[in-house]
Amino acid sequence: MPNGFLYINKPVGPTSHDIIDRVRRISGIRTVGHAGTLDPFASGLLIVGVGREATREFPKLVGLDKRYLATLRLGATSDTDDRTGVLANSIWHMANGPTKEEIDAVLKKFTGKILQIPPMYSAKKIKGKKLYELAREGKTFERAPVAIEIYSISIENYSLLPTHYSLVIDIHCSSGTYIRALARDIGEALGCGAYLEELERTAVGPFTLDEAVKMEDLTPDNWIEHLHPINSVIARTTAKAG
């Protein structure tokens, strides 16, 4: 039975578990998993392990640093901190939007080791229940801040659209960073509010989106051609760590 890893370019829409189900059907192998989830509205690199020998190696992959392209909508907030939630406009006028220099100054404050409060709509557990389950019941809990690290963060694009300002940032961060929470906190620091509108994961450790195959291009006839050997994948993580 083939064992190895697939680097998949997840499209917007399906959950990470949906991708796993598709790989199971394509490969005919039941033991399939991923090394780090992506929200349904997010796209980008999803590392999928096929076969028991591959999935056993996930502990060596899940803690790798990540890289994202995140699009923030300024001037509004969301109860989920992203576009899927209940939206609210902040008391802020588009004519008085922050300058690029002001944004740069705020982003510098988020660089380095920081504490981050996880979103209420997240999979973290309190008293045995996931936060998003409690949030859907209308409950809110104090969340303990979590230590993360932002290695770099920079502006890729900042533009005024017909209805709002759009900010695209490139983020290199530690595992466990919530980009939705980062968008929320940047909006608060700018004084205008913000939520995450689009998200693309461009790298996981040494693995990049350029290496990934689109889900729609993966078939029962060609999937093995895209399978990366376990030893070579783990060797790359070791080289990265060194």
Helices and strands as residue ranges (DSSP letters): E 4-10, H 16-27, E 32-34, E 43-50, H 52-55, G 58-60, E 66-74, E 76-78, E 87-89, G 94-96, H 100-109, E 112-116, E 125-126, E 129-130, H 131-136, E 146-160, E 165-173, H 179-190, E 194-204, E 207-208, G 209-211, E 213-214, G 215-217, G 223-226, H 230-241
